[in-house]
Amino acid sequence: MLKGLVITPPVLGRISIGKVVEKAGKRLPEKDDQFTITSQVQGADGWLPHPFDEGFRKAQGGKIRSIPIRLLFNDPDLNFRAEYALFDRRTGRPVCVGNGENCKRRTESGVQSLPCPSPEGCTLVQNGACKPYGRLNVLIGDDDPLGSFVFRTTGFNSIRTLSARLAYFQAISGNRLAYLPLELRLRGKSTRQSMGTPIYYVDLTVRSGVSVEDALTEAKRLEADRQEAGFDQVALETAARQGFSNGAFEESDEEGDSVVVEFYPEADANGDAGSALSSEKATLPSLVSKLEDQVVRLGRETSAV
């Protein structure tokens, strides 16, 4: 296994509740009130739809509000990785990821482990450059038991809800997350900050028409069937942990470019999300310089002690 390269679950496509559109020469994220399932291929108008998208859309009257899924792993943290993340807006490269206590930060001298004060307490980050960022891998259909679709989000409501649901389902199922019949469901809410405009986020529930009791019974049956067939779930999760720990940053530079455009748009002069790439080039070096300066200061303080 190549060291320094994070090995993630194989991805067949993407799940999103928004898209990137071009306005006045700028690529800007635009929220939506439905799911979209795309392939990993981009065309002139964005990501090309996956065949699952058309099927679910027809079945649900034109808008996809729920997607039946299963999970790859029993461990919630393998299915859903959430952290504070900072990307280089010019290159798309991950710069720093942390959990509020510790972080891994890219510097001129390599990747270093440093304290993480979280975005609210970090004096180096401005304009929402660092924010919570989550990735959920799920299975759709039965064709490929290891090929997943990834849902990425920086939405607080989605991250908090998915984290809670995964922990709760793991608890009530006796650590059988990978065997439960589940579905992603789109929900809406309004807050004072949204001025009454609906905010959409992703929830995780048992499938429509299936009771919790029936879902738990099916999970036990599926677990027994897989064990009898020789499917080693424990070994699969061990391999996944080794893959995730093989490098510092999950996103490659190529993936990071798409992540930055969709989830880390910089506020323009009017405070709107999204700015031209030319303005990103002007602001990024100062941020990176601040990060590197802090590393140097921490090194000097440690040496002085």
Secondary structure, DSSP 8 states (H G I E B T S, - for coil): --TT------EEEEEEEEEEEEETTEEEEEEEEEEEEEEEEEETTEEEE-HHHHHHHHHTTTSB-EEEEEES-SSHHHHEEEEEEEE-TTT--EEEEE-SSEEEEEETTEEEEEE--HHHH-TT--TT-EEEEEEEEEE-SSS-TT-EEEEEE--HHHHHHHHHHHHHHHHHHTS-GGGS-EEEEEEEE--TTTTT--EEEEEEEE-TT--HHHHHHHHHHHHHHHHHHT--HHHHHHHHHHHHTTSS-SS-HHHHHHHHHHH---B-TTS-B---HHHHHHHHHHHHHHHHHHHHHHHHHHHH-
